[in-house]
Amino acid sequence: MAAAGAAVALFAAAAVTGAAINDENDLVLPWPPIHARWNPHVGPGTPAALALAGLAVAYGPVLARRLPWRRLLWGAWGGSMAWVWALALVDGWERGAAGRLLYHNEYLASVGEVGDVGHFLRTFTDHILFGSPEFNWPAHVAGHPPGALLTFEALDRIGLGGGGWAAVFCVTTAGSAAAAVLVTVRQLAGEDLARRAAPFVVLAPGAVWLGVSADGYFAAVAAWAVALLTLAATGAARAPRAAAAGSGVLFGLLLYLSYGLVLIGIIGAGVLLLARNARPLPWVLAGIVPWVVAFTAGGFWWLDGYLTLVERYYQGAASTRPYAYFVWANLAAQVLTAGLASAAALRRWGVALPGAGRAYAAAWRAGEVVRGRAALVLLVASGALAMAVADLSGMSKAETERIWLPFLLWLLPAAALLPRERVRWWLAAQAVLALAVNHLWLTRW
C-alpha cells in the first residue's frame, strides 16, 4: 500500500509540476505528464469494459490456475484483445479505435505517398527534417524508420486500408503480446509464476493505449522476438535453430519499426544470460541480416535516418520540453500504464533484486541455471534497465505512455510476487485505474 501510495504521489507531483511550468504550453501537452485532455465521458465501450473488468477480477485468477497451459495462452490473447477493444470503444468508433488510431493524419495519410518502394527508401531520409525539399514527413513517419509506414502501406495494397483495418491489425497483434510474455516467464521462471502473472498481464492499464497507436503492434513484435529467443535458448522449441532465426527476423523488423526498440536487445541479452546459452546468437543474426541488407540495398541507411531524426526531434517540441522535468515525469506517466499493482509488485521486486543477483552468481559459478523467483526478478530487471536507458537518452520527452509499451510489458510479470490472498484486490485496482483513465481523460492516443 505504501508503494502504491508513493506511485500516486509521484504522478500527482508530475501533474502539479507540469501544470506550473506549462503556462504557455511550453511542454506542448494539454495535461502533463500525459498527452491527454480532461474530458469525463462514457461511451459505447463502457458496459463491455465494466463487464470484462468484473469478470477478470472474479474469475481471472481461478482460470489462470486451472486452464491447461495452451488454453491459458489463447485465453490471455483473447482476453487482452477484448480488454483493449472495450477500452478503445469507450470513445466510440470514430473518435476511438479507428478514428484516433495513428493520429488521424500521419501513417495512414502518408500511405498514398509511398508509391515506388525503391524511390521511397532512397529518399526517405531526405524528407525527415522540417524545410526538406518538396515536403517533410509528419512527426510519426519522420520519427520512425520506414518499416512502420511500409506496414500500413502493405495493408492498404492488399485491400485492408483505412483506420478500421489498421485498428483491427494493431489490436489483434497487441493482444498477442500477453501470450508472448507468459511464454517467456514460464520458460525462465516456471509455470507457477507465469500463471500468477497472467491476470495482471491481461488486465494491464496500458491497454488504454495498446489499441490506439502503432506502438501496440511494435510491442507485440518485440514480445514475440523475446519469446522465440527464450524458446530457443532454453531448448523448449522442437527446432531451436528455427526459433532463433524467427526471433532474429522479428528483431530485424523491430530495427525498421522504431529506432528506440534497439533497446529490446537488452531484454534479449538478459534472456541469454538467464538461460546460460549463447548458441542461438548466430541464428538470430541470420534472421536480422536480411532486413539490414534489404533496406540498405534499397537506399535507406539506418544510422543516417537516426542521426537525421535527432536533428528533427529538436526542431520540434523537444526543443521546449525540459529534460529535467521529463526524466522523472516520464516515469510518473508509467503509473497509469503499469498500474498500482505493479507499483506494489516492484517494491517487492526491489527488495528481492540483491538476493536474485547473488543467486544468479552462485548458479553461474556452479554451472547451473537460475530459476523461479530469482529468474523472474532478473527478467523484470532487464525490462526496467531498457526503460531506464530510454529515459536517460532524452529521446523520450513525453508521450511515453504509448512509446514505452514494448518495455512496460516486461514489468507486469512482477505482479506474480504479490501475495496470493490479495490478488483480486490488486486486480481490481488495475481495472479501476484503466477505467478511470479512459473515462476521465480523452487521451490523444
N, C-alpha and C positions, 0 to 999 in steps of 0.2 A: 504493500500500500504506500509505503514511503517513496519507493522508486516511481510508482505511478504518479504520485503527487508531485514529485520532482519533475517528471516529464511534463505535466500540466503547467507547472510554474515556468519551465523553460519556454514552452510555446507562448504562454502569456507574456513573458518578458520580451520575446521576439516581436510579438504583436504590438505591445506598447512602445517599444523602442522604434520599431519600424514606422509606426504612425507618427512618432515625434520627429523623425528625420525625413518624413515623406511629405512635408507641407506643400512643396512644389512638384510633387510626383517625381522626385529625383530617383526613386527606386524603380520607377516605371511599373508599379504594381498597385492595383486599387485597394488591396487588403493584405499587406505584408504580414508574415513572410510567405504566404501562398499567393498564387496567381488566381484570384477569385474576387467576387464582389458579394457583399452581404445581400441576400435575397431569399428570406424564408418563403418556402413554397412546398406544395405537394404536386404529384403528377401521376401519370398512368402507371408507372412502375412502383408506386408507393405500396399498394396492397401486396404485390408479389414480394417486394423486398422485406416487408414486415413478416410475411408468412415464412419466407425462406430463413430469415434470421431466427424466428421462433423454432422452426423445425431443426435447424442446425444446432442450436443450443440444447434442445431437448434430446435429440437422437444422434447428433454427430459423434460424441464420444463413444456411445454404445456401438454404432456401426463401425467406427474405426477399430474397435477391439475385435468385433465378431466377423466382419466380412472376410471372405478369402482374399488373399493379397491382390490377385489380379482384378477382382471386382472392386476392391478398395481403390485401386489406381483409376479405373474407369469412373468410379463414383466421385473421386476427387476432381477429375477433369470435368465431368458433367456438373458437379456441384459448384465448382469455381465459375464455369460459364454461366450457369443460372444466376449466381450472385452478381456477376459483372453485368449481365443483361438487365437484371432488375434495377440495379443502381443507375445504370446509364439511362434507362427509360423513365426514371423519376422526372427527368427534364423533357420527356416526350421524344418522339422520333426525330422531328426536325431540329429541335434545339439540343437534343441529347446525342444518342448513339450515332445517327447518320449525319446530322447537320453540323454538330460541333466537332466531329472527328476531323483531325488533321487541319484544324484552324481555318476551316471553310475554304481558304483561298491559297493554300500553299502546295502540298504534294499533289492533291487532286487537280488543282487549277493549272499545275505545271505539266501534267501528263501530256497534254497536247503539244508541248514544246520540245519533246524528246526527238521526234522524227527519226532520222537515221541514227542508230545507236552508235555507230563508229564516230560520226561527226559530234554527237552529243558527248562522248567520252573525251575526245580530243580537245573540245572547247569548254568542258565543264568548269575547270578552274578559272578560265578567263572571265567568267560571269559571277564569281563569288563576291568580289568587292563592290561596294557602292561606287557608282561612277564608272562601272565597266562599260566598254563599248557596246552599243545597241541596247543592252538591258542587263540587270543583275537579278540573280535568283532571289526569291523571297527567303525569309530568315531560316525556315526549317530546311529547305532544299540546300541553301548555301551552307548551313551548319552541319551537314552530314555528307558522307561520301555518296557517290552516285547510285550505289546499290539500293538505297532507301527509295528514291524516286523510281528506279527501274522496276522495283517490286510492284508498285501500283500501275506502272506502265504495262507490265506483263498481264496483270489482272484485266486492265482495260482492253488489251489486244485479244484476250480470249473471251471477251464479252461480259466481263464482270466489272465494268466501270462504275464510277459514282460512289457517293458516300455510303449508300446502303450496303453494297457488296464489300466496300472497304471495312465497314463496321463488322460485318459477318466474319470476314477474314481475320481481323485483329482480335475480336473476342474469342473466336474459336482457337486460334493459336495461343493467345494469352492464357486461356483456361487450361491448356495442356501443361503449362509450366508447373502447376501444382503437382501433377503426377511426376514430372521430371525431378523435382526437389525431393519427393518421397522416395523415389528410386535411389537417389544418391545417398540420402540419410540411411536407408535400410542397408545398403551395401557397406557403408563405412562405420556406422554406429550400431546397427542391429535393428531388427524388425520392431521390437517393442517400442523403442524411441521414435521410430518412424510413424507408428500407429498413434502414439501420443501426440505427435506434432501435427498429424493430418488435419484435424478440425480447424486448427489455427492457420494452417497454410491455405485452406479452402476459404475460410471466412475472413481473409485479410482485409483490413480497411483500405489498403492500397487498391482494391478492386474499383474504388471510385474513379481511378484514373486509368486502370488497365484497359477499359473498353472504349476510351475516347481519345486515344493517342496511339501513334505507331510504336511508342515505347513498350506497349504491351506485347506487340509482335517481337520486338527486339529482345524483350525479357525471356520470351519462350525459346527463341533460338539459342540464347545464352544458356538457359537452364538445360536444354537437351544436349548441348555441346558438353556441358559438365557431366550430365548423367551418362552419356555414352562413354566418355573418358573413364568414369568411375567403373562402369561395367567391364571395360577393357582392362583397367589396372588391377581390379580385384579378381579377375578371372571368372566373373559371373556370366559373361557372354559366351554363347556357344562358339562364336567366331570372334575372339578378342581383337584380331587384326582388323577385321571389317568394322567392328565397333569403334576402334581407334581412328580408322580412316574416316568413318562417318562423323566422329567428333571433330576431326580436322576440317571436314567440309563445312561444318557449322561454324567452327571458329573462323575459318576463312571468310565465310559470308558475313560474320559479325564485323570483320575489319572494314567491310564496304557498306555496312548499315549505319554505323556510328563510330566516330573516332574514339570516343571515350570508352567504348566497350573493349578496347585492347586491355583494359584493366581486369576483365574477366579472366585473363591469363593468370592473375594472382590466385583466383579460386581454383583454376585448373592445376596450378603448381601445388596448391595445398592438397588436392586430391592425390596427386602422385606421391607426395611426401607421406601422407597418411597410409597409402597403400604400399609404400616402400617398393615402388615398381616404376622404373623409367622406360621399360621396354615398349610401351605404346608410343613414345615420342616420335620415332621415325615415321610411323604410320599416320600420326596426327599431322606431321609436317607434310606428308604426301598428300593429305587432304587439303591443306592450306595452299600449297604451292600453285595448283591450277588457277585459283582465284587471282593470285598475285600476277601470274603470267598473263592471264586473260585481260585483266584490267590495265596492266602496264602496256601490253602489246596494243590494246585498244586506244591508248593515248592518255590514260589517267594514272599519274604517279601519286600514290597515297601521301607521301611526305609533303609534296608540293601543295596538295589540297589542304592538308592540316595546317601548314605554316600560313597559307593564304587565309584560311578560316580564322586563325588567331588575330590577324590584322583586321578582318571584317568584324570579329567579335567586339573589338574595341572601337570600331566605328559606330556601334550601336549602343544599346542600353548599358552594356558593361562599362562604358566609359564613365557613367554617373553612379553606378551601383558600387558602394564602398565594400571592399574586401573585408575590412574589419568587422562589418556587420554580418555579411553573408557567411563568413567562415564558421559562425556558430548558429546563425538563423537558418541556414540550410539544414542543420541537424535538428533544429526545433521543428521544421516542417515535417520531418520524418515521424514525429509524434502522431500525426494524422494518418500516415501511411502504414506504420508498423503497429500502432495501437498501444493501449495501456498494458495489455497483457505482455507485449514484447518488452515494454519498459521494465515490468516486474521480472520477466524472464532474463533480461540482460543484466539485471542486478545479480541474479544467481549465477549467470554466466561469468560475470566479472570476478565473483568470489571463487569460482571453480577453475578459472583460467590458469593460475600458477600451478595448481595441482595437476591439471591436464598437461601442462608443459613438462613437468617432472615425470609424469607417467610416460609421455612420449619419449623423453630422453632415455628413460630406463628400458623401454621396449626397444629402442634403437640399439642400445648397447648390447641387449640380449639377442638381437637379430629377429625380433618379433614385431607383430603389427598391433598397434594400439586400437582398441575397440571401445564400444559402449559410450558412456558419458564423456570420457576424455576425447574420443574421436569427434563426437558431436560438438563439444566446446571448441575444438580446434577448427572444425569446418566453419562454424559461425564466425570464428576469429578471422578466417580468410575473407569472408564477405565483409566484415567490419573494416578490415585493412583496405580492401579495394575501395570502399566508400570513403574512408579517410583520405586516401590518396587523391580521389576525385575532388574531395572538398578542398584540400590544401592546394590543389593545382590552380585554383582561381578561375577555372573554365566552367564552373557551375554556379553562377551567381543568380539565384532564384530559380523557380520552376523545377526544383529538384524533386518535388512530389511526384513528377512523372519521369524526369530524366534518370533518376536513380532506381527506378523499379527493378532493373536487372540485378542490382546489388541488394535491394531490400529483401528479395525473396530468400536470401541466404541468412537473414537474421531471424526470420519467422520460426524455423525449427527449434530455436532456443526455448520456445514455449513448452517443449517436451520436458523441461526441467521443473516446471511448475508442479505443485502438489496435486495429486490425482483428485483429492476431495474438493478442490476449488476450481476444477477445470471449467465447469459450467458457468461459474461466476465470471471467470476471466473471458470465456467465450462471449458471454452476454455483454461484457464491457467492450469487446471488439465490435460486435454488431451495433450496439448503441452509438459508438463513435462514428462508424461508417454512415449510419443512417442520419446522424446529426449533421455531419459534414455535407452530405448530399442534399439535405433538405434546408439547411440554413444558409449555405453559400451557393452561388452559381459559379462553379469552377470554370476557368477558361478552357480546361481540357476535361 
